[in-house]
Amino acid sequence: MSTPQNKIAPINIRAQESQRTLIDKAASRLNKTRSNFMLEAACQAAENILLDQRLFLLNDETFSAFQAQLDAPVLENKKLSFLLHQKSPWNNEPDD
């Protein structure tokens, strides 16, 4: 039995039987294997955590450059202006 090239790093986890049963039920509802379900869920959670970082550390020089960008006047951006004036796709309310 050969291992696919893109899945070569094993991840092992121990769980309570009730947790495994819960995961299996959810995976089954999505027609996924337990491994695929768990890997997708873990990767989604990891991405959310990394994207939600609010604290980042900068040295004095980099912070000064960052601060200068924040303080600089905003340049006109027609594409951004157009986008910001569009109705959200999930907003179905009619115009007033």
N, C-alpha and C positions, 0 to 999 in steps of 0.2 A: 504494500500500500504506500503510494508516494504522497508526500505533503506538497500542496500547491506552493509555488515560489513566493506568492504574496502573503502567505500565512506561515511564517517560520519562527515567530517569537511566542512561545507558550506563556499563558497567564493562568495560574492556578488560584482557586479561591475555595475557602471552606464556608459552608452555610448551614443553617439549621434546616431540617427537613421541611418545615413549614415555609421557609423562605424559598427553597428550591421549588416547592409545589406552586407557590404563588407566581414565581418567575415562569415556570413551565406553562401555567394556564395563560398568562399574558402572551408569551411567545407563540403558543398554539393559536390564539385568537388572530395573530398577525401572520400566521403561516410561516413562522420563522423557527429556526432551531434555537435551543437555549443559548448556545454560544453566540450566534449572530445577534440575538436579542440583547444579551448582556453586553456584548462588545459595542453595539450601536448606542445603547443607553449610556454606557460609561463614557464613550467618546463624546456624545452630545453634552453630557454633564461637564466633562472636562473642558470642552470648547466654551461653554457658558461661563465657567469659572474664570478661564483665561481672558475672555472678552470683557468680563465685568471688573477687571482690575482698575481700581481708582487711585491707587498709590503707586507712584513710580519715582525713583530716586535719580537725580541728575547732579552732575558736578557743577561748580559755579559757572563755568564757561557755557555749558550746554543750557543751564537754566536761564542765563542772560539772553541767549539766542531765542529760547522758547518764549520768554517774557516779551521780547521785542516783537515777535510774530503776533502775540496776543494783543499788544498795544498798537500795532500798525493799523492804519485805516483799512477798512474792508474795500476791496476793489469790486467794481461792478462785474457781475457774473450773470449774463442773460439766461443761461441754461439753468442755473441754480434758482434764479428768480422765478422762471417759468415753473419749475418743479415745485417750489414752495407755494405757488398759487393754485396748484391743482388739488382737486378733491381727493381724499384718500380712497383707494379702491373699495375698502370695506364700508365706506360711508355712503349709504343709499338715500340719504335725505335729499329731497328736492331743494333747488336753490330758492331763496326767498325773493 
